[in-house]
């Protein structure tokens, strides 16, 4: 069981907006910023969102992140077939003295 | 150009040892924090260990006392010494560069392609 809880799967049709959630606690999301990573099949993870809501250079503005209290969300607008991937949230946990990842959400584009 | 290349994975028997290497180019491994993240077959990402610029290291409870992270600044290489390996350590091991963005918040901005470690008799 991961420290950060993500819905295992999500889906949408091309052009739709999909939201993926990440639930934590006061010792992780409640105290530290969240980053999000996209992992395409058979490849290494790639950073998508840093500092809760900032996009690294090159990431389309269709991807937006937010954080409130002990939860964070990743929204993908204008869904495209190439967005089909696994998505992970991550942050530092002050109680565990280590990084924690969500269990991952598999996004399917129908 | 920033690049991370892992090596050292392979098939090892339970109880054995293995040392993974992560060769970095385009930056100094001592100026940021370097991290190992693993992914068991068909599973999610799991943080393993990080070493920070001042040399302090942190470990996941699942590997504490068995794994040791270190770095050689002159070789621009980070290592993960893995002892007393178990079947549950079987995974692809990724090396990632930890970076503090303009807001001073950390994230992993570069990842290697990973190296597979299989622990089996």
HADDOCK unambig.tbl for C-alpha pairs under 7 A between the chains (distance, minus, plus):
assign (segid A and resid 33 and name CA) (segid B and resid 105 and name CA) 6.69 0.50 0.50
assign (segid A and resid 35 and name CA) (segid B and resid 107 and name CA) 6.17 0.50 0.50
assign (segid A and resid 44 and name CA) (segid B and resid 111 and name CA) 6.64 0.50 0.50
assign (segid A and resid 44 and name CA) (segid B and resid 112 and name CA) 6.88 0.50 0.50
assign (segid A and resid 44 and name CA) (segid B and resid 113 and name CA) 5.51 0.50 0.50
assign (segid A and resid 45 and name CA) (segid B and resid 111 and name CA) 6.83 0.50 0.50
assign (segid A and resid 47 and name CA) (segid B and resid 108 and name CA) 6.81 0.50 0.50
assign (segid A and resid 47 and name CA) (segid B and resid 109 and name CA) 5.89 0.50 0.50
assign (segid A and resid 50 and name CA) (segid B and resid 107 and name CA) 6.23 0.50 0.50
assign (segid A and resid 51 and name CA) (segid B and resid 105 and name CA) 5.87 0.50 0.50
assign (segid A and resid 98 and name CA) (segid B and resid 58 and name CA) 6.51 0.50 0.50
assign (segid A and resid 98 and name CA) (segid B and resid 59 and name CA) 6.84 0.50 0.50
assign (segid A and resid 98 and name CA) (segid B and resid 60 and name CA) 6.60 0.50 0.50
assign (segid A and resid 99 and name CA) (segid B and resid 47 and name CA) 6.04 0.50 0.50
assign (segid A and resid 100 and name CA) (segid B and resid 47 and name CA) 6.42 0.50 0.50
assign (segid A and resid 101 and name CA) (segid B and resid 45 and name CA) 6.50 0.50 0.50
assign (segid A and resid 101 and name CA) (segid B and resid 46 and name CA) 6.41 0.50 0.50
assign (segid A and resid 103 and name CA) (segid B and resid 44 and name CA) 5.55 0.50 0.50
assign (segid A and resid 104 and name CA) (segid B and resid 44 and name CA) 5.97 0.50 0.50
